[in-house]
Amino acid sequence: MLPAQERSVMLMKKIAKGTHRNVNYVSRLFQPQNVVPKDGIVKREDSLSKSQKLMHDLGVIRQASPGAFHLLPLGERSLQKLIRIVDDEMCKINAQKLLLPLLTSGELWKSTGRWEDIGEELFTLKDRHDRELVLSPTHEEAVTELMASIPQLSYRQLPLLLYQVTSKFRDEMRPRFGLLRGREFIMKDLYTFDTSAEAASETYKAVSKAYDNIFRRIGIQYFKVSAVTGVMGGSVSHEYHFPAAVGEAKLLICESCGYGTSLESCVPSECPECGHGFLKCCPGIEVGHTFLLGTKYSVPLKARFTTVEGKSDFLQMGSYGLGMTRILAAGVEVLSLPDEMRWPIALAPFTVCIVPPKEGSKESAVAHLAEELYHRMNSIDSFRNDLIIDNRCNMTIGKRLFEAQRTGYPFIVVIGRKALQPVPEFEVHHILMDKKASFNETALIEYLKEQLNK
Ligand SMILES: [Zn+2]
């Protein structure tokens, strides 16, 4: 064997073993897949949503108990990407992140009447002293009590915007569709405190704009509709929905101006907003909800501040939720094909999957290009730690390409025949656009950067 050939064989073996600690390898990924035998009978198909089935079968989630799921590494990576988008937009409106306890006292819920209002969906338990506790489904009570406990809160400190990203609990009668309707799920909840109803309205507008930015960055078409305030109380409320057949919310959307409303009864009618459009029924998955609360919580919990005149007044509040794990599942639900999981590019667990040549193939002479490309891209901010190499080089390129596509990596780069050219070229597959093209290394990186900035 020639020395060069020997080197490439050595390198091939190293890649296949996945020995570099600072590289993400498919062979090392904890992605337990559910393999259904070809002639196996699948009974559960119709009771599961598409996203639940795909996320389970492709190792993104695993059910721990009814309505509770393990979020495996691919799912957790996606969640962290969503959290980064949310944190970024919250920072722009000066919202501050904190963490409230998940366990809240039953007394607190009784003082606002929601112990009864929410009823059996409230997850309750008793401690050893027989005191009632709640595994919180939301934190209006807790955060308002926190504010009430601050001595001498001044108008100078307002508006105050506080948010968290934590687990929430709801004792669902029928948890289903995986992360779409669980008993334990992750939410981002923001609470705002203002000096007057007018100021609270201004804050509501600012947060609504931030929510629009978040959904625009996620990149899935969404509907924002006016909503009833329900058990939260308050005066103004909007919901954010992804349109999907599996959605449990019924929306009326104007075909002409995009105005939307969520109603109990879904009766098509003329649009009250533009006057000429027609309101059409469509199912949606609720992924966000905003409320202007007024003093619904600050009065019973005595959360006050000192006004300019030195008097004491009740805080004007707002509450803004985003179903984080639900957004992940809903995104997959909207974009996926029946047998192929697809993610919004902004939330894909890894944006780029690199597929090196098969062991023993002619192309294996240029296997080193895979790790070189990986390291070069990994040194660029927009790709850092967002790449993975499918180093299972005993498998054909075709088989690994198929699997990468099924897992939903938005861009798959294949080190194939064209990589043997004097100026090596890589084949890149843009999965959501169903397109492929070949580029040299520099042009490839430029192309991918461009796609990410779209
Ligand atoms: Zn209209």
Boltz pocket constraint, residues with backbone or C-beta under 6 A from the ligand:
constraints:
  - pocket:
      binder: B
      contacts: [[A, 254], [A, 255], [A, 256], [A, 257], [A, 258], [A, 259], [A, 271], [A, 272], [A, 273], [A, 274], [A, 275], [A, 276], [A, 277], [A, 278]]
      max_distance: 6.0
